[in-house]
Amino acid sequence: MRRAGGRAERFWSGHAWGVTDYATEQPLRADVDALTGPAVVAFGTDWCGYCLAAERHIAPALAAHPDVRVLAVEDGPGRPLGRSYRVKLWPTLIFLRDGVEVARVVRPSNREAVDEALAAITG
């Protein structure tokens, strides 16, 4: 985890990303909107069965793009960042280019969905 602007941010660093990596500290929406380049905001929890099941599709896709910043954020009722993106189900991955949502994948059941969304922000 690196700290930027006094807030915790998790970045995909090529290590095995998993659901236990969801940060409880959340960045402000304005900070996410100000990101440059490709980025993914992943919402979920470490106890979510759907998150555990989707990890096998998400992790290898992200590993193929070590240059994409990933903020893995724990979500739940009253959590402002998830509410600002209208997250309803976990995991939800928001794919951003220069802080703007380009694609969204909810409860991926295959790697292809994640790969397509990554292509949309890296291509």
Rosetta blueprint (number, residue, H / E / L):
1 M L
2 R E
3 R E
4 A E
5 G L
6 G L
7 R E
8 A E
9 E E
10 R L
11 F L
12 W L
13 S L
14 G L
15 H L
16 A L
17 W L
18 G L
19 V H
20 T H
21 D H
22 Y L
23 A E
24 T L
25 E L
26 Q L
27 P L
28 L L
29 R H
30 A H
31 D H
32 V H
33 D H
34 A L
35 L L
36 T L
37 G L
38 P E
39 A E
40 V E
41 V E
42 A E
43 F E
44 G E
45 T L
46 D L
47 W L
48 C L
49 G H
50 Y H
51 C H
52 L H
53 A H
54 A H
55 E H
56 R H
57 H H
58 I H
59 A H
60 P H
61 A H
62 L H
63 A H
64 A L
65 H L
66 P L
67 D L
68 V L
69 R E
70 V E
71 L E
72 A E
73 V E
74 E E
75 D L
76 G L
77 P L
78 G L
79 R L
80 P H
81 L H
82 G H
83 R H
84 S H
85 Y L
86 R L
87 V L
88 K L
89 L L
90 W L
91 P L
92 T E
93 L E
94 I E
95 F E
96 L E
97 R E
98 D L
99 G L
100 V E
101 E E
102 V E
103 A E
104 R E
105 V E
106 V E
107 R L
108 P L
109 S L
110 N L
111 R H
112 E H
113 A H
114 V H
115 D H
116 E H
117 A H
118 L H
119 A H
120 A H
121 I H
122 T H
123 G L
